[in-house]
Amino acid sequence: MSSHAGFIIAAYGVSFIALAGLIGWVFIDQRLQNRALRELESRGVRRRSEGKGAQP
C-alpha cells in the first residue's frame, strides 16, 4: 500500500460516519415531526392548505 493509505482510509471512514449520522438524524426528525403533526391534528388544528383550491 502507498504511504497515504492510512489517510485515505481515515478520510473515507470519517465521511461514512458523517453521512450515516446525517441520514439517521433525518429519519429521527421525520418521526418526531410526524408525531407532532398527529398530535396537532388530534387537538383540532388543521393544515392551512387542507381543503383549499388553487391559490391565485
C-alpha distance matrix in Angstrom:
0.0 3.7 6.6 8.1 6.3 9.2 11.7 11.0 11.4 14.3 15.9 15.9 17.3 20.0 20.9 21.4 23.5 25.5 26.3 27.2 29.5 31.2 31.8 33.2 35.4 36.8 37.7 39.3 41.2 42.4 43.9 45.6 47.0 48.4 50.0 51.6 52.9 54.4 56.1 57.5 58.8 60.4 62.3 63.7 61.5 60.8 58.4 59.9 58.8 60.2 63.2 63.4 63.6 62.0 61.9 63.7
3.7 0.0 3.8 5.4 5.5 8.6 10.2 9.9 11.4 13.9 14.9 15.7 17.5 19.6 20.4 21.6 23.7 25.2 26.2 27.5 29.5 31.0 32.0 33.6 35.4 36.8 38.1 39.7 41.3 42.6 44.4 45.8 47.1 48.7 50.4 51.7 53.0 54.8 56.3 57.6 59.0 60.8 62.4 63.8 61.4 60.7 58.2 59.5 58.4 60.1 63.1 63.1 63.3 61.4 61.2 62.8
6.6 3.8 0.0 3.8 5.7 7.3 8.5 9.7 11.5 13.0 14.2 15.8 17.3 18.8 20.2 21.7 23.3 24.7 26.1 27.6 29.2 30.7 32.1 33.5 35.1 36.7 38.3 39.5 41.0 42.7 44.4 45.5 46.9 48.7 50.2 51.4 52.9 54.8 56.1 57.3 59.0 60.7 62.2 63.6 61.2 60.7 58.2 59.6 58.7 60.4 63.6 63.6 63.8 62.0 61.6 63.2
8.1 5.4 3.8 0.0 3.8 5.5 5.4 6.3 8.7 10.0 10.7 12.5 14.3 15.5 16.7 18.4 20.2 21.3 22.7 24.4 25.9 27.2 28.7 30.3 31.7 33.3 35.0 36.3 37.6 39.2 41.1 42.2 43.4 45.3 46.9 48.0 49.4 51.4 52.8 53.9 55.5 57.3 58.8 60.1 57.7 57.1 54.6 55.9 55.0 56.8 59.9 59.9 60.2 58.3 57.8 59.4
6.3 5.5 5.7 3.8 0.0 3.8 5.5 5.1 6.0 8.4 9.8 10.6 12.1 14.2 15.3 16.4 18.2 19.9 21.0 22.3 24.2 25.8 26.8 28.3 30.1 31.6 33.0 34.3 36.0 37.5 39.1 40.5 41.9 43.5 45.1 46.4 47.8 49.6 51.0 52.4 53.8 55.5 57.2 58.6 56.3 55.7 53.3 54.8 53.8 55.4 58.6 58.7 59.0 57.4 57.1 58.8
9.2 8.6 7.3 5.5 3.8 0.0 3.8 5.5 5.2 6.1 8.5 10.0 10.4 12.2 14.2 15.3 16.4 18.2 19.9 21.0 22.4 24.3 25.7 26.7 28.4 30.3 31.7 32.7 34.3 36.2 37.6 38.7 40.3 42.1 43.4 44.7 46.3 48.1 49.3 50.7 52.4 54.0 55.5 57.1 54.9 54.5 52.2 53.8 53.1 54.7 58.0 58.2 58.8 57.2 56.8 58.7
11.7 10.2 8.5 5.4 5.5 3.8 0.0 3.8 5.5 5.1 6.1 8.6 9.8 10.5 12.2 14.1 15.3 16.4 18.2 19.8 21.0 22.5 24.2 25.6 26.8 28.7 30.4 31.4 32.7 34.6 36.4 37.3 38.6 40.7 42.1 43.1 44.7 46.7 47.9 49.0 50.8 52.5 53.9 55.4 53.0 52.5 50.2 51.5 50.9 52.6 55.9 56.0 56.5 54.8 54.3 56.0
11.0 9.9 9.7 6.3 5.1 5.5 3.8 0.0 3.8 5.4 5.1 6.2 8.5 10.0 10.6 12.2 14.3 15.4 16.5 18.2 20.0 21.2 22.5 24.2 25.7 27.1 28.8 30.2 31.5 33.1 35.0 36.2 37.4 39.2 40.8 42.0 43.3 45.3 46.7 47.9 49.4 51.2 52.7 54.1 51.7 51.0 48.5 49.9 49.0 50.7 53.9 53.9 54.3 52.6 52.2 53.9
11.4 11.4 11.5 8.7 6.0 5.2 5.5 3.8 0.0 3.8 5.5 5.2 6.1 8.7 9.9 10.5 12.3 14.2 15.4 16.3 18.2 20.0 21.0 22.3 24.2 25.8 27.1 28.4 30.1 31.6 33.2 34.5 36.0 37.6 39.1 40.5 41.9 43.6 45.1 46.5 48.0 49.6 51.2 52.7 50.6 50.0 47.7 49.4 48.5 49.9 53.2 53.5 54.0 52.5 52.3 54.3
14.3 13.9 13.0 10.0 8.4 6.1 5.1 5.4 3.8 0.0 3.8 5.5 4.9 6.1 8.5 9.8 10.5 12.2 14.2 15.2 16.4 18.3 19.9 20.9 22.4 24.4 25.9 26.7 28.3 30.2 31.8 32.7 34.3 36.2 37.5 38.7 40.4 42.2 43.3 44.7 46.4 48.0 49.5 51.1 48.8 48.5 46.3 48.0 47.3 48.9 52.2 52.5 53.3 51.8 51.4 53.4
15.9 14.9 14.2 10.7 9.8 8.5 6.1 5.1 5.5 3.8 0.0 3.8 5.4 5.2 6.1 8.6 10.0 10.6 12.2 14.2 15.4 16.6 18.3 19.9 21.1 22.7 24.5 25.7 26.9 28.7 30.6 31.6 32.8 34.8 36.3 37.3 38.8 40.8 42.1 43.2 44.9 46.7 48.1 49.5 47.0 46.5 44.2 45.6 44.8 46.6 49.9 50.0 50.5 48.9 48.4 50.3
15.9 15.7 15.8 12.5 10.6 10.0 8.6 6.2 5.2 5.5 3.8 0.0 3.8 5.5 5.1 6.0 8.6 9.9 10.5 12.0 14.1 15.3 16.3 18.0 19.8 21.1 22.6 24.1 25.6 27.0 28.8 30.2 31.4 33.0 34.7 36.0 37.3 39.1 40.7 41.9 43.3 45.1 46.8 48.1 45.8 45.1 42.7 44.3 43.4 44.9 48.1 48.3 48.9 47.4 47.1 49.1
17.3 17.5 17.3 14.3 12.1 10.4 9.8 8.5 6.1 4.9 5.4 3.8 0.0 3.8 5.4 5.1 6.2 8.6 10.0 10.5 12.2 14.3 15.4 16.3 18.2 20.1 21.3 22.4 24.2 25.8 27.2 28.5 30.1 31.8 33.1 34.5 36.1 37.7 39.1 40.6 42.1 43.6 45.3 46.9 44.7 44.3 42.2 44.0 43.3 44.7 48.0 48.5 49.2 48.0 47.8 50.0
20.0 19.6 18.8 15.5 14.2 12.2 10.5 10.0 8.7 6.1 5.2 5.5 3.8 0.0 3.8 5.5 5.2 6.1 8.6 9.9 10.5 12.3 14.3 15.3 16.4 18.5 20.2 21.0 22.3 24.4 26.0 26.8 28.3 30.3 31.6 32.7 34.4 36.3 37.4 38.7 40.5 42.1 43.5 45.1 42.8 42.5 40.3 42.0 41.5 43.0 46.5 46.8 47.7 46.4 45.9 48.0
20.9 20.4 20.2 16.7 15.3 14.2 12.2 10.6 9.9 8.5 6.1 5.1 5.4 3.8 0.0 3.8 5.5 5.1 6.1 8.5 9.8 10.6 12.2 14.1 15.3 16.6 18.5 19.9 21.0 22.6 24.7 25.7 26.8 28.7 30.4 31.4 32.8 34.8 36.2 37.3 38.8 40.7 42.2 43.5 41.1 40.5 38.2 39.7 39.0 40.6 43.9 44.1 44.8 43.4 43.0 45.0
21.4 21.6 21.7 18.4 16.4 15.3 14.1 12.2 10.5 9.8 8.6 6.0 5.1 5.5 3.8 0.0 3.8 5.5 5.2 6.0 8.5 10.0 10.5 12.0 14.1 15.4 16.6 18.2 19.8 21.2 22.8 24.3 25.7 27.2 28.8 30.2 31.5 33.2 34.8 36.2 37.5 39.2 40.9 42.3 40.2 39.6 37.4 39.2 38.4 39.7 43.0 43.5 44.2 43.0 42.9 45.2
23.5 23.7 23.3 20.2 18.2 16.4 15.3 14.3 12.3 10.5 10.0 8.6 6.2 5.2 5.5 3.8 0.0 3.8 5.5 5.1 6.1 8.7 9.9 10.4 12.1 14.3 15.5 16.3 18.1 19.9 21.3 22.3 24.1 25.8 27.0 28.4 30.1 31.7 32.9 34.5 36.1 37.6 39.1 40.8 38.7 38.5 36.5 38.5 38.0 39.2 42.7 43.3 44.4 43.4 43.1 45.5
25.5 25.2 24.7 21.3 19.9 18.2 16.4 15.4 14.2 12.2 10.6 9.9 8.6 6.1 5.1 5.5 3.8 0.0 3.8 5.5 5.1 6.3 8.7 9.9 10.5 12.5 14.5 15.3 16.4 18.4 20.3 21.0 22.3 24.4 25.8 26.7 28.3 30.4 31.5 32.7 34.4 36.2 37.5 39.0 36.7 36.4 34.2 35.9 35.5 37.0 40.5 40.9 41.9 40.8 40.3 42.6
26.3 26.2 26.1 22.7 21.0 19.9 18.2 16.5 15.4 14.2 12.2 10.5 10.0 8.6 6.1 5.2 5.5 3.8 0.0 3.8 5.4 5.1 6.1 8.5 9.8 10.7 12.5 14.2 15.3 16.6 18.7 20.0 21.0 22.7 24.6 25.7 26.8 28.8 30.4 31.5 32.9 34.8 36.4 37.6 35.3 34.7 32.4 34.1 33.4 34.8 38.1 38.5 39.4 38.2 38.0 40.3
27.2 27.5 27.6 24.4 22.3 21.0 19.8 18.2 16.3 15.2 14.2 12.0 10.5 9.9 8.5 6.0 5.1 5.5 3.8 0.0 3.8 5.5 5.2 6.0 8.5 10.0 10.7 12.2 14.1 15.4 16.8 18.4 19.9 21.3 22.8 24.4 25.8 27.3 28.9 30.4 31.7 33.3 35.1 36.6 34.6 34.1 32.1 34.2 33.6 34.6 38.0 38.7 39.8 39.0 39.0 41.6
29.5 29.5 29.2 25.9 24.2 22.4 21.0 20.0 18.2 16.4 15.4 14.1 12.2 10.5 9.8 8.5 6.1 5.1 5.4 3.8 0.0 3.8 5.5 5.1 6.1 8.7 10.0 10.5 12.0 14.1 15.5 16.4 18.1 20.0 21.1 22.3 24.1 25.8 27.0 28.4 30.1 31.6 33.1 34.8 32.7 32.6 30.8 32.8 32.6 33.7 37.3 38.0 39.3 38.6 38.3 40.9
31.2 31.0 30.7 27.2 25.8 24.3 22.5 21.2 20.0 18.3 16.6 15.3 14.3 12.3 10.6 10.0 8.7 6.3 5.1 5.5 3.8 0.0 3.8 5.4 5.0 6.2 8.8 9.9 10.4 12.2 14.4 15.3 16.2 18.3 20.0 20.8 22.2 24.3 25.6 26.7 28.3 30.2 31.6 32.9 30.6 30.2 28.1 29.9 29.5 30.9 34.4 34.9 36.1 35.2 34.8 37.3
31.8 32.0 32.1 28.7 26.8 25.7 24.2 22.5 21.0 19.9 18.3 16.3 15.4 14.3 12.2 10.5 9.9 8.7 6.1 5.2 5.5 3.8 0.0 3.8 5.4 5.2 6.4 8.7 9.9 10.7 12.7 14.5 15.4 16.7 18.7 20.1 21.1 22.9 24.6 25.9 27.1 28.9 30.7 31.9 29.8 29.1 27.1 29.1 28.4 29.4 32.8 33.6 34.7 34.0 34.0 36.7
33.2 33.6 33.5 30.3 28.3 26.7 25.6 24.2 22.3 20.9 19.9 18.0 16.3 15.3 14.1 12.0 10.4 9.9 8.5 6.0 5.1 5.4 3.8 0.0 3.8 5.4 5.2 6.2 8.5 9.9 10.9 12.5 14.3 15.6 16.8 18.5 20.0 21.4 22.9 24.6 25.9 27.3 29.2 30.8 29.0 28.7 27.1 29.5 29.1 29.8 33.3 34.4 35.9 35.5 35.5 38.4
35.4 35.4 35.1 31.7 30.1 28.4 26.8 25.7 24.2 22.4 21.1 19.8 18.2 16.4 15.3 14.1 12.1 10.5 9.8 8.5 6.1 5.0 5.4 3.8 0.0 3.8 5.5 5.1 6.0 8.4 10.0 10.5 12.0 14.1 15.3 16.3 18.1 20.0 21.0 22.4 24.1 25.7 27.1 28.7 26.7 26.6 24.9 27.2 27.1 28.1 31.8 32.7 34.3 33.9 33.6 36.4
36.8 36.8 36.7 33.3 31.6 30.3 28.7 27.1 25.8 24.4 22.7 21.1 20.1 18.5 16.6 15.4 14.3 12.5 10.7 10.0 8.7 6.2 5.2 5.4 3.8 0.0 3.8 5.5 5.2 6.0 8.7 9.9 10.4 12.1 14.2 15.2 16.2 18.2 19.9 20.9 22.2 24.2 25.8 27.0 24.8 24.2 22.3 24.4 24.0 25.1 28.6 29.4 30.9 30.4 30.2 33.1
37.7 38.1 38.3 35.0 33.0 31.7 30.4 28.8 27.1 25.9 24.5 22.6 21.3 20.2 18.5 16.6 15.5 14.5 12.5 10.7 10.0 8.8 6.4 5.2 5.5 3.8 0.0 3.8 5.5 5.1 6.4 8.8 10.0 10.7 12.5 14.4 15.4 16.7 18.6 20.1 21.1 22.7 24.7 26.1 24.3 23.9 22.3 24.8 24.4 24.8 28.3 29.5 31.1 31.0 31.2 34.4
39.3 39.7 39.5 36.3 34.3 32.7 31.4 30.2 28.4 26.7 25.7 24.1 22.4 21.0 19.9 18.2 16.3 15.3 14.2 12.2 10.5 9.9 8.7 6.2 5.1 5.5 3.8 0.0 3.8 5.4 5.3 6.4 8.7 10.1 10.8 12.5 14.4 15.6 16.8 18.6 20.2 21.3 23.1 24.9 23.3 23.4 22.3 25.0 25.1 25.5 29.1 30.5 32.4 32.6 32.5 35.7
41.2 41.3 41.0 37.6 36.0 34.3 32.7 31.5 30.1 28.3 26.9 25.6 24.2 22.3 21.0 19.8 18.1 16.4 15.3 14.1 12.0 10.4 9.9 8.5 6.0 5.2 5.5 3.8 0.0 3.8 5.4 5.0 6.1 8.5 9.8 10.4 12.1 14.2 15.2 16.4 18.2 19.9 21.2 22.8 20.7 20.8 19.4 21.9 22.2 22.9 26.6 27.7 29.8 29.8 29.5 32.5
42.4 42.6 42.7 39.2 37.5 36.2 34.6 33.1 31.6 30.2 28.7 27.0 25.8 24.4 22.6 21.2 19.9 18.4 16.6 15.4 14.1 12.2 10.7 9.9 8.4 6.0 5.1 5.4 3.8 0.0 3.8 5.5 5.2 6.1 8.5 9.9 10.5 12.3 14.2 15.3 16.4 18.3 20.1 21.3 19.4 18.9 17.3 20.0 19.8 20.3 23.8 25.1 27.0 27.2 27.3 30.5
43.9 44.4 44.4 41.1 39.1 37.6 36.4 35.0 33.2 31.8 30.6 28.8 27.2 26.0 24.7 22.8 21.3 20.3 18.7 16.8 15.5 14.4 12.7 10.9 10.0 8.7 6.4 5.3 5.4 3.8 0.0 3.8 5.5 5.2 6.2 8.7 9.9 10.6 12.3 14.4 15.4 16.5 18.6 20.3 19.0 18.9 18.1 21.2 21.4 21.2 24.7 26.5 28.6 29.2 29.5 32.9
45.6 45.8 45.5 42.2 40.5 38.7 37.3 36.2 34.5 32.7 31.6 30.2 28.5 26.8 25.7 24.3 22.3 21.0 20.0 18.4 16.4 15.3 14.5 12.5 10.5 9.9 8.8 6.4 5.0 5.5 3.8 0.0 3.8 5.5 5.1 6.2 8.6 10.0 10.6 12.4 14.3 15.4 16.8 18.8 17.3 17.9 17.3 20.3 21.0 21.1 24.8 26.4 28.9 29.5 29.4 32.7
47.0 47.1 46.9 43.4 41.9 40.3 38.6 37.4 36.0 34.3 32.8 31.4 30.1 28.3 26.8 25.7 24.1 22.3 21.0 19.9 18.1 16.2 15.4 14.3 12.0 10.4 10.0 8.7 6.1 5.2 5.5 3.8 0.0 3.8 5.4 5.1 6.1 8.6 9.8 10.5 12.2 14.2 15.4 16.8 14.7 14.9 13.8 16.7 17.3 17.7 21.4 22.8 25.3 25.8 25.6 28.9
48.4 48.7 48.7 45.3 43.5 42.1 40.7 39.2 37.6 36.2 34.8 33.0 31.8 30.3 28.7 27.2 25.8 24.4 22.7 21.3 20.0 18.3 16.7 15.6 14.1 12.1 10.7 10.1 8.5 6.1 5.2 5.5 3.8 0.0 3.8 5.4 5.0 6.2 8.6 9.9 10.5 12.2 14.3 15.5 14.0 13.8 13.1 16.4 16.7 16.3 19.8 21.7 24.2 25.1 25.4 28.9
50.0 50.4 50.2 46.9 45.1 43.4 42.1 40.8 39.1 37.5 36.3 34.7 33.1 31.6 30.4 28.8 27.0 25.8 24.6 22.8 21.1 20.0 18.7 16.8 15.3 14.2 12.5 10.8 9.8 8.5 6.2 5.1 5.4 3.8 0.0 3.8 5.4 5.2 6.2 8.7 9.9 10.6 12.6 14.6 13.7 14.4 14.7 18.2 19.0 18.3 21.7 23.9 26.7 27.9 28.1 31.7
51.6 51.7 51.4 48.0 46.4 44.7 43.1 42.0 40.5 38.7 37.3 36.0 34.5 32.7 31.4 30.2 28.4 26.7 25.7 24.4 22.3 20.8 20.1 18.5 16.3 15.2 14.4 12.5 10.4 9.9 8.7 6.2 5.1 5.4 3.8 0.0 3.8 5.5 5.1 6.2 8.6 9.9 10.8 12.7 11.3 12.4 12.7 15.9 17.4 17.1 20.6 22.5 25.5 26.6 26.4 29.8
52.9 53.0 52.9 49.4 47.8 46.3 44.7 43.3 41.9 40.4 38.8 37.3 36.1 34.4 32.8 31.5 30.1 28.3 26.8 25.8 24.1 22.2 21.1 20.0 18.1 16.2 15.4 14.4 12.1 10.5 9.9 8.6 6.1 5.0 5.4 3.8 0.0 3.8 5.4 5.1 6.1 8.6 10.0 10.8 9.1 9.3 9.3 12.8 13.9 13.4 16.9 18.9 21.8 23.1 23.1 26.7
54.4 54.8 54.8 51.4 49.6 48.1 46.7 45.3 43.6 42.2 40.8 39.1 37.7 36.3 34.8 33.2 31.7 30.4 28.8 27.3 25.8 24.3 22.9 21.4 20.0 18.2 16.7 15.6 14.2 12.3 10.6 10.0 8.6 6.2 5.2 5.5 3.8 0.0 3.8 5.5 5.1 6.1 8.7 10.0 9.6 10.1 11.1 14.9 15.9 14.4 17.5 20.1 23.1 24.9 25.3 29.0
56.1 56.3 56.1 52.8 51.0 49.3 47.9 46.7 45.1 43.3 42.1 40.7 39.1 37.4 36.2 34.8 32.9 31.5 30.4 28.9 27.0 25.6 24.6 22.9 21.0 19.9 18.6 16.8 15.2 14.2 12.3 10.6 9.8 8.6 6.2 5.1 5.4 3.8 0.0 3.8 5.5 5.1 6.4 8.9 8.9 10.7 12.5 15.9 17.7 16.5 19.5 22.0 25.3 27.1 27.1 30.7
57.5 57.6 57.3 53.9 52.4 50.7 49.0 47.9 46.5 44.7 43.2 41.9 40.6 38.7 37.3 36.2 34.5 32.7 31.5 30.4 28.4 26.7 25.9 24.6 22.4 20.9 20.1 18.6 16.4 15.3 14.4 12.4 10.5 9.9 8.7 6.2 5.1 5.5 3.8 0.0 3.8 5.4 5.2 6.6 5.4 7.5 9.4 12.6 14.8 13.9 17.0 19.1 22.5 24.3 24.1 27.5
58.8 59.0 59.0 55.5 53.8 52.4 50.8 49.4 48.0 46.4 44.9 43.3 42.1 40.5 38.8 37.5 36.1 34.4 32.9 31.7 30.1 28.3 27.1 25.9 24.1 22.2 21.1 20.2 18.2 16.4 15.4 14.3 12.2 10.5 9.9 8.6 6.1 5.1 5.5 3.8 0.0 3.8 5.3 5.1 5.1 5.8 8.2 11.7 13.4 11.6 14.3 17.0 20.4 22.6 22.8 26.5
60.4 60.8 60.7 57.3 55.5 54.0 52.5 51.2 49.6 48.0 46.7 45.1 43.6 42.1 40.7 39.2 37.6 36.2 34.8 33.3 31.6 30.2 28.9 27.3 25.7 24.2 22.7 21.3 19.9 18.3 16.5 15.4 14.2 12.2 10.6 9.9 8.6 6.1 5.1 5.4 3.8 0.0 3.8 5.4 7.3 9.1 11.9 15.3 17.0 14.9 17.2 20.1 23.6 26.0 26.4 30.0
62.3 62.4 62.2 58.8 57.2 55.5 53.9 52.7 51.2 49.5 48.1 46.8 45.3 43.5 42.2 40.9 39.1 37.5 36.4 35.1 33.1 31.6 30.7 29.2 27.1 25.8 24.7 23.1 21.2 20.1 18.6 16.8 15.4 14.3 12.6 10.8 10.0 8.7 6.4 5.2 5.3 3.8 0.0 3.8 5.8 8.9 12.1 14.9 17.4 15.7 18.0 20.5 24.2 26.5 26.4 29.8
63.7 63.8 63.6 60.1 58.6 57.1 55.4 54.1 52.7 51.1 49.5 48.1 46.9 45.1 43.5 42.3 40.8 39.0 37.6 36.6 34.8 32.9 31.9 30.8 28.7 27.0 26.1 24.9 22.8 21.3 20.3 18.8 16.8 15.5 14.6 12.7 10.8 10.0 8.9 6.6 5.1 5.4 3.8 0.0 3.8 6.2 9.8 12.3 14.7 12.8 14.7 17.2 20.9 23.5 23.5 26.9
61.5 61.4 61.2 57.7 56.3 54.9 53.0 51.7 50.6 48.8 47.0 45.8 44.7 42.8 41.1 40.2 38.7 36.7 35.3 34.6 32.7 30.6 29.8 29.0 26.7 24.8 24.3 23.3 20.7 19.4 19.0 17.3 14.7 14.0 13.7 11.3 9.1 9.6 8.9 5.4 5.1 7.3 5.8 3.8 0.0 3.8 6.9 9.3 12.1 11.0 13.5 15.4 19.1 21.2 20.8 24.2
60.8 60.7 60.7 57.1 55.7 54.5 52.5 51.0 50.0 48.5 46.5 45.1 44.3 42.5 40.5 39.6 38.5 36.4 34.7 34.1 32.6 30.2 29.1 28.7 26.6 24.2 23.9 23.4 20.8 18.9 18.9 17.9 14.9 13.8 14.4 12.4 9.3 10.1 10.7 7.5 5.8 9.1 8.9 6.2 3.8 0.0 3.8 6.4 8.6 7.2 9.8 11.9 15.5 17.7 17.6 21.1
58.4 58.2 58.2 54.6 53.3 52.2 50.2 48.5 47.7 46.3 44.2 42.7 42.2 40.3 38.2 37.4 36.5 34.2 32.4 32.1 30.8 28.1 27.1 27.1 24.9 22.3 22.3 22.3 19.4 17.3 18.1 17.3 13.8 13.1 14.7 12.7 9.3 11.1 12.5 9.4 8.2 11.9 12.1 9.8 6.9 3.8 0.0 3.8 5.4 5.3 8.8 10.0 13.3 15.0 14.8 18.3
59.9 59.5 59.6 55.9 54.8 53.8 51.5 49.9 49.4 48.0 45.6 44.3 44.0 42.0 39.7 39.2 38.5 35.9 34.1 34.2 32.8 29.9 29.1 29.5 27.2 24.4 24.8 25.0 21.9 20.0 21.2 20.3 16.7 16.4 18.2 15.9 12.8 14.9 15.9 12.6 11.7 15.3 14.9 12.3 9.3 6.4 3.8 0.0 3.8 5.6 8.2 8.0 11.3 12.6 11.7 15.1
58.8 58.4 58.7 55.0 53.8 53.1 50.9 49.0 48.5 47.3 44.8 43.4 43.3 41.5 39.0 38.4 38.0 35.5 33.4 33.6 32.6 29.5 28.4 29.1 27.1 24.0 24.4 25.1 22.2 19.8 21.4 21.0 17.3 16.7 19.0 17.4 13.9 15.9 17.7 14.8 13.4 17.0 17.4 14.7 12.1 8.6 5.4 3.8 0.0 3.8 6.4 5.8 8.5 9.6 9.5 13.2
60.2 60.1 60.4 56.8 55.4 54.7 52.6 50.7 49.9 48.9 46.6 44.9 44.7 43.0 40.6 39.7 39.2 37.0 34.8 34.6 33.7 30.9 29.4 29.8 28.1 25.1 24.8 25.5 22.9 20.3 21.2 21.1 17.7 16.3 18.3 17.1 13.4 14.4 16.5 13.9 11.6 14.9 15.7 12.8 11.0 7.2 5.3 5.6 3.8 0.0 3.8 5.7 8.8 11.1 12.0 15.8
63.2 63.1 63.6 59.9 58.6 58.0 55.9 53.9 53.2 52.2 49.9 48.1 48.0 46.5 43.9 43.0 42.7 40.5 38.1 38.0 37.3 34.4 32.8 33.3 31.8 28.6 28.3 29.1 26.6 23.8 24.7 24.8 21.4 19.8 21.7 20.6 16.9 17.5 19.5 17.0 14.3 17.2 18.0 14.7 13.5 9.8 8.8 8.2 6.4 3.8 0.0 3.8 6.7 10.0 11.6 15.1
63.4 63.1 63.6 59.9 58.7 58.2 56.0 53.9 53.5 52.5 50.0 48.3 48.5 46.8 44.1 43.5 43.3 40.9 38.5 38.7 38.0 34.9 33.6 34.4 32.7 29.4 29.5 30.5 27.7 25.1 26.5 26.4 22.8 21.7 23.9 22.5 18.9 20.1 22.0 19.1 17.0 20.1 20.5 17.2 15.4 11.9 10.0 8.0 5.8 5.7 3.8 0.0 3.8 6.7 7.9 11.3
63.6 63.3 63.8 60.2 59.0 58.8 56.5 54.3 54.0 53.3 50.5 48.9 49.2 47.7 44.8 44.2 44.4 41.9 39.4 39.8 39.3 36.1 34.7 35.9 34.3 30.9 31.1 32.4 29.8 27.0 28.6 28.9 25.3 24.2 26.7 25.5 21.8 23.1 25.3 22.5 20.4 23.6 24.2 20.9 19.1 15.5 13.3 11.3 8.5 8.8 6.7 3.8 0.0 3.8 6.3 9.3
62.0 61.4 62.0 58.3 57.4 57.2 54.8 52.6 52.5 51.8 48.9 47.4 48.0 46.4 43.4 43.0 43.4 40.8 38.2 39.0 38.6 35.2 34.0 35.5 33.9 30.4 31.0 32.6 29.8 27.2 29.2 29.5 25.8 25.1 27.9 26.6 23.1 24.9 27.1 24.3 22.6 26.0 26.5 23.5 21.2 17.7 15.0 12.6 9.6 11.1 10.0 6.7 3.8 0.0 3.8 6.5
61.9 61.2 61.6 57.8 57.1 56.8 54.3 52.2 52.3 51.4 48.4 47.1 47.8 45.9 43.0 42.9 43.1 40.3 38.0 39.0 38.3 34.8 34.0 35.5 33.6 30.2 31.2 32.5 29.5 27.3 29.5 29.4 25.6 25.4 28.1 26.4 23.1 25.3 27.1 24.1 22.8 26.4 26.4 23.5 20.8 17.6 14.8 11.7 9.5 12.0 11.6 7.9 6.3 3.8 0.0 3.8
63.7 62.8 63.2 59.4 58.8 58.7 56.0 53.9 54.3 53.4 50.3 49.1 50.0 48.0 45.0 45.2 45.5 42.6 40.3 41.6 40.9 37.3 36.7 38.4 36.4 33.1 34.4 35.7 32.5 30.5 32.9 32.7 28.9 28.9 31.7 29.8 26.7 29.0 30.7 27.5 26.5 30.0 29.8 26.9 24.2 21.1 18.3 15.1 13.2 15.8 15.1 11.3 9.3 6.5 3.8 0.0
